Amino acid sequence: MEVKKQLELTLKASRSLNLLTVDQINAVLLDLADAAVAHTDEVLAENLKDLARMDPSDTKYDRLKLTVDRIAGIAADIRNVASLPSPVGRVLSETARPNGMRIQKVSVAFGVIGIIYEARPNVTFDVFSLCLKSGNACVLKGGSDAIDSNTAITKVIHSVLEKHGIDKNILALLPADREATSQILNARGFVDLIIPRGSQGLIEFVRKNATIPVIETGAGICHTYFDEFGDTAKGRDIVFNSKTRRPSVCNSLDCLVIHESRLSDLPEICSELPKCKVIIYADEQAHEALEGNYPSNLLAWATDESFGTEFLDYKMSVKTVASFDEALEHIAEYSSKHSEAIVSEDAQRQDLFRKLVDASSVYCNVSTAFTDGAQFGLGAEIGISTQKLHARGPMALEELTSYKWLIDGDGQVRP
């Protein structure tokens, strides 16, 4: 089907979502969770086709890979979304004017949301469940690296929609070619909002080429600052978790910033990392502290490119600073405004870090791995917004709504 024709069908189908009840939407989501598990074998078979085309050493391989456990987790997230209150139809404010008019500000769906994403087939399930719960239709543009997985998942979703008598065009999967990307980025009148999920390069491309509103998500250049008042054991555990839990995701640690007075503790802070063969790119002072205390084949000299890089791999840099202010300056220069953390036992230092660091999520003595919609109690997420307009941080149901004003009266006219 031509992309323009598909966009027309999705726009038309989106209007029918306004007539669905919360119970109907929840019934679809619960059936979809069951269907995801029931069709695990078929989805994994298609996922293997995608995996066969990708080098296992590619940093996107882990994001592309689906497993029985991951699909079970996806189904659990869908059930969580079903259990959440609807974000649509909430009265955000209400006032009565002197002339008798009653004015309400009420949450509404955007309408049609477009998602452009790379090597993340789980996004197909996640986006659909969040969009349906928030009353939005969705147009998905996945990459060619996940085309078989995305197609299989879309078939599962469409089968559930047809079972419930709902127009399947509320979910559209576009071809995985460049022409489709260009068309969705310029689909004014058909798509209300674009959300890119992927590399910094993808996000910048979408931002520069879209003629419809964009919410930037995904790129995470994350720092953890080990302060002069930091607890070594906490620092060791936080660094290990935030770097190695899932290095291919956007909340993974990229740069450890350490106060020079604590360099003697650096070997202990990094002591768990060799278990996952993490390569450290250390500046001169950090390299000296780690030499002989960290496997030589995993220790390298930092270059200018070592900072401000989202590694998405078992790699990280270490930057030594002489002061708290220097740490703040380094983070401000290289941060993508995603997630930043401090390890410190000093309450004043913690407070200053919270106030002065500009990021969507700021942590004190906690791993940045928690930047996630489900971990924040949002049920699931459609992405992590790194901008400041409309939404910031994990975006879930509430962030997928806008609002409109409802004005009721009894014949009032303006003089």
N, C-alpha and C positions, 0 to 999 in steps of 0.2 A: 504494500500500500504506500502511496506517496505520502511524504511527511506532512505536507500541508493538509491533505485530506484527513490524516490521523489527528492532527491538531484540532481541526474543525469538529471531529467526532468527540474528542476528549472535552473540548469546551462545552459542547452541548450536553454531554453526560454529566459534567460537573454541576450543572444546575439541578439535576435530579437528586443530588446528595442533600440538598436543603430540606427535602421531604422525608428523609430517613429518620427514624426515631433512634434514640440512644440504644434501646434494647436491640433494634435491628442491627446496628453497627457492631455492638458487642457480640451478637450471635455470629456474625461473619468472622470476626477476629478469633473467636474461640474455635470455630470450625477450621479456620486457616491454620491455627497452631496445631491442631490434630492432623490436618492434611500435610503440613510440613514434615511431621514425623513419619506419617504413613508413606510418603513419597521419598523418604531419605535415600533409598537405593538408587532410584532414578536420577535424583539430583546429583548424588555423588558420582554416578557414572558419567554424567555430562561434565561435572567439575574435573574429573580425571582427564578429559579431552583438553580442557583449558590448561591444566597443569603440565600436560605432556608438551605443550608448545612453549613453556617458560623454563628458563634455566633455574634450577633449584637454588642457585646462589644469588639470584635476583632478590633485591630487598622487598619486592612486591609479592614474592612467592607465598609467604606466610599469610598475607592478606587475602590472596586468591584462594587459598586452600580451605575447603570445607571438610568437616569430619562428622561422624555420628554425634559426638559430644557437642560440637559447635551448632549443629542443627537443633539439637535438643535445647541448647541455650537460647537460640533464636526463638524457638517455640515458647519457651518460658517468658521471654521478653514480650512476645505478642500477647500472651495471657496477662502479663502485667499491664500492658497498655489497655486491654479490655477492662481491667479492674479500676482504672483511673476515672475520675469524674470527667465529663465532657467539658472541653474548654470553650465550647460554642454556646452563645445565648446568655452569657453571664452579664448581669447589669453592673457595669464598671462604675457608673455614677448616675445620679438621678436628681433632678431639681424641678421645682415648680416656679414658673416665672410670675411676676406680678399681674400679667394679663391673663393668667389662667392656663397658659401652655404648660404641658408636662414634657420635659426633655430627658431622655435616657441615652446613655452611652453604652452600647451593647457589643460584646465580642462576636465577630463573624469570621468565617473562613476566608482565606485569601482568594480561593477559587481554583486556579490551576498552578501547581508548583512544578518547576522543571529542575531535575537533578542531573548533573553531569559528574560521573565518577569513574575511577580507575580500579580495576582488579579487586573489587570488593563486592562479591556477589551477595554477601549478607545484607548489603545496603538495599537490595531490591525488596527483601522482606521488611526490613526496618522502616524504610521510607513509606512503603504502602500502608503499613499498620498505623503509623503516626498520621499520615495524610488522611486516611479514612476516618480515624477517630476525631480528627479536627475538621472534618467536613470538606477536605480538599481532594480534587483529582490530581494525579501526578503523571508527568511525562518524564521517562527515564532515558538517559543517554549514557549507557555503559561503554566501556572500552572494548576493543576487539579481543583483548586478552581474557575476557570473562564472558564472551558472547554465548557459549554453550550453557554455562551455568545460569546466566541471567535469563536465557530463553526458557530453560526448564523450570525455573522458579516462577516466571511469569505465567507459564501454562498452569501451574498449580494454583496460583492466585485466581486466574480467570475461571478455572473450573469451580472454585468455591463461590465466586460472584454469580456465575450462571446458576448454580444450585439455589441461590437465594433470590434469583430473579432480578439481579442488579446489572445494569449495563456494564459490560466488561471494559468499555472504553474509558472508565474512570482511572484505569491504569494502562498507559501506553509505553511500550519499549521500542525506542527508535533504532534504526540500523546503526551499526557501530562504525560508521564511516565519517569522514570529515565534513561532507556535505550536510549530513544530519546535524552535526554540531553547529555549523553556520546558521542553519535554519532555526534551530531552537533559540539561539542567542539573539535572533532578530525577529522572534515571533510576537511582536507587539500586537495586542488585541486577542491573543490566544493564550499566552502564558503570563501570569502575573508576577512571578518571582523566580529567579534562578539561584540555585545553591550548588556551587561546585564542591566536590569532595575528592581530594587527591593531593598531588604534589604541589609545591609552591609554583612550579611552572604552569600547571593546569589552572590554578587559581588566578595567576596573573594574566594568562591568556583570556580567561572568561571575563575578568574585570575590564580588560582593555577593549574587548570586541563585542560585548553585550550591549544592546540598545534598550534592554529592560532592566529593572532593578536587580541587583546582585547582593547576596549576603556571603561574605568571604568566610570560608571555614577550612579547618584541617591542618594548615601548615603549622607545625609546632617545633620551634627551636627553644627547648626548655633548659633552664639552668637550675642548679641547686647551689646555694651559697653556704659553705661551711664557715661559720663565724668564729671569731676568736673565743667566743663563749659557748661553742657547740659541744654537745655530748658525743663522744667518739662512737659509742655503741649505736646510738640512734643514727648517726651519720652513715656508719657502715651499712646498716640495714636499709636505710632509705635510699642510698645510692645504688645498692645492689638491686632492690626491688624496682626502682624507677627506670633503671637501665635494662634489666634483663627479663622482666616479666613478659613483655611483648615488645621487643625493640623496633618492630616495624610499624607501630602505631604512633599517632601524633603526640601523645602525652609522655613519650619515652624521654629520658634524660639525655641531653646532648653535651652539656658542658658542666663540669664541676668547678666552681669558683671557690678557692680556699684562701683564708687569711694566712699570711706568711708566718705568723706566730704559731700556727698549727701544722706546719709542714712535717714535723716529726710524727704526727698522727696519720699522715696521708697513707703510708703503707697499710695500716690497720683499716682505714676507711675503705681502701680498695681491695682488701684481702679476699673478699668473696668473689670478685669479678673474674679471676682466672678460671673458675668453675665453668663459666660460659665462654671462655676464650675471648674476653672483651679486649679489644685493642685500645690502648690509651695513647692519645697524642698530647704529650706533656710539654709545657713551656720549660725554660731552662731550670728554674728553681724546683719545679715539681719533678722534672726528670731526674735531677740530682737526688731528690728525696726517695724516689722510687727505684733508682738503679740499684740492683742487688737485692731488692725487696719485692720485685715484681718480675714475672717471666720476661726475659730479654726479647723473646720473639714476639711478645705482645706489647712492648713498649717502644714508642716512636717519638720523634721530635715533632712538636707542634709547628705548623706554618700559619700564615695568615688565613688560609682556607679552612683551618681547623676550627675557627670560631665563626659563629653565624651559619653553621652548616647543620641541616637536619639529617642526621646520619641514617636513620631508619634501619639500623644494623647494630651488630655487637661492636660498636665503636663509640668513643667519647673523647672529649678533650678536657684538659685540666688547665685552668688559668689561676696563677698566683697573684694576689693583690696585697697591697700594703695597708689598706684601710677599708672600712665599711663604705665610705664614699666612693672609693675606687671600684668596689664590687658593684655598687649601684650604677656607676657610669658604664661599666662593662656590660651589664645586663641591659641597660637602656640602649646601648649601641647595637647589640646583636639580637635582642629578643624579638620574637614574632608576635608578642603580646598574647600568648596562649596560656602557658602555665609556668610559674616561677616559684621557687621554694627557698626558705632559709632554715638552717639548722642552728639553733641558738637557744641558750637557757636564759638569756637576758631579756626581760619583758620590754624594756625600753627599745632595745634593738629590734625586737619582733614588731613592735608597734610602728616604728619608723619604716621598716620594710613593707608592712601592709600599706602604709600611707604613700610611700614614694615609688613603689614599683607599679608600673603601668602594664597590667596583664588582665586577661579575663578571669583567671583563677590564681590566687596568691596563697601559698601554703606556709605554715610555720610548723616545723617538725613533723611533716607528713610527706609521703611520696606523691609525686606528681601523677602517678599512675591512676589516681582517683578521679582525674578529670574525665568524667563519663556520665552520661545522662542517667543510667541505671544506678550508678554509685551515688549520685546526688539525689536519688529518690524520685526521679522524673519518669521512671518506667522504661524509657529507652531514649534514644536521641537521633536527630537527623543530621547532626554535625556539631562542631565546636566553633562558634563564631568568634573571630579575632578582631572584629570591628566594634564600633560603639553605637551605631544607629540601629534602632529597633531591637536587636537581640545581641547578647554578649555571653560567651561561655557556652556550656551545653544547651543546645536548642531542642526542646521537646514540644509537647502539645500547646502550651500557652504561647510559645514563640511562633507557632504556625497559624496564628490568628491575627486579624486586624480588628477594627471596630467600625461601627457606623452609628450615627445619631438618629434616634427615633423621636419624632415630635408629634404629640397628640394635642388636639384642641377642640374647640366648639365654634368654629366660624371666625376666629380671630383674623384680622387683616392689619397690615402694618401702616401706620399713619405716615 
